[in-house]
């Protein structure tokens, strides 16, 4: 069976023997996390990129059913597939598991071969779905998020910031005088500049949580979750300087203007209004001479 340590499986059970057996079967092939309560499992879901949950429904029944309903109602975890483990003496649990949103069901006592095959089937399906989705969320020119991809990711990070009461910084970066650039050097060279700019942005991101996408034309959006205004401003200033110093064969130097907005969002806040703040800051950067960061 193929080994994929980038794929993380979360096993949830109050039965330590079940945790040990399942982990020993899967850990040679995948990254495995274990939790002996729904509370611990929710904490792991918040801090890890979980690809699949294996939930031992046989130990707590309704209580774990409530846990499953909770993760399926959360936008952050609703797409994580769940395989339930149930007791062969209660066949009615299998039917209930699919009503609760499980993607598969394994009966106890289980066989190692069955667990390996079913988990691998889910891993392959998840990888296939992600590959299809990436076609729709990545910009064909720059290979970073397109507007749709940005919308989806920003929405998830916004919800996370509301839940955790953390700062959320977002910047709109715009190439200066791009129309003149295209008119002077042609659209082929303009596209080359956009590709190089996207690569430069990605190379300057410091943390896995930070991300960038092409909003449209020559506009890019840079998102820095859990980053206060001062730190975000300094980071964006480094990005601005790196673009100014960027060397592209057969093309002159380029500069960018950046508008930054930072907030600790609440449920009453509007993402649209927040975007408007970043857009207004970008307008100030353009009107103040370009090649600068404004907040």
WOHU-V802716 format. One line per field, one symbol per residue. ss: DSSP state (~ for helix, > for strand, _ for the rest). phi: phi as a letter, one per 30 degrees, with the letter a starting at -180 (. if undefined). burial: I if it has 9 or more other ideal C-beta (glycine too) atoms within 8 Angstrom, else O. Layout:
ss->???
phi->???
burial->???
//
This chain:
ss->_______>>>>>___~~~~~~~~~~~____>>>>>__~~~~~~~~~~____>>>>>~~~~_~~~~~~~~~~~~_______>>>>>>>____~~~~~~~~____>>>>>___~~~~~~~~~~~~~~~~~~~~~~~~~~>______>_~~~~~~~~~~~~~~~~~~___>>>>>>>>__~~~~~~~~_~~~~~~~~~~~~~~~~~~______>>>>>>__>>>>>>>___~~~~~~~~~~~~~~~~___________>>>>>>>>_______~~~~~~~~~~~~~~~~~_____>>_
phi->.dcbddcccccbadcddddddddddcddcbdbcbbcadddddddddcbddcacccddddbheddddddddddccddbdcddbcccbcddbddddddddddjdcabbcddcceddddddddddedddddddddddddccdddcicecddddeddddddddddddchcdbcbbccbddhdddddddcjdddddddddddeddeddcdcbeddabacdlhccbcccbdhbdeddddddddddeddddcdcbeibddbbbcbccbbacdbdddcddddedddddddeddddcjihacbb
burial->OOOOOOIIIIIIIOIOOIIOOIIOIIOOIIOIIIIIOIOIIIIIIOOIOIIIIIIIIIIOIOOIIIIIIIIIOOOIIIOIIIIIIIOOOOOOIIOIIIOIIIOIIIIIOIOOOIIIOIIIIIIOOIOOOOOOOOOOIIIOOIOIIIIOIIOIIIIIIIIIIIOOOIIIIIIIIIIIOIOOIIOOOOOOIIIIIIIIIIIIIIOIIOOOOIIIIIIOOOIIIIIIIIIOIOIIIOIIIIIIOIIIOIOIOOIOOIIIIIIIIIIOIOOOIOIOOIIOIIIIIIIIIIOOOIIIIII
//
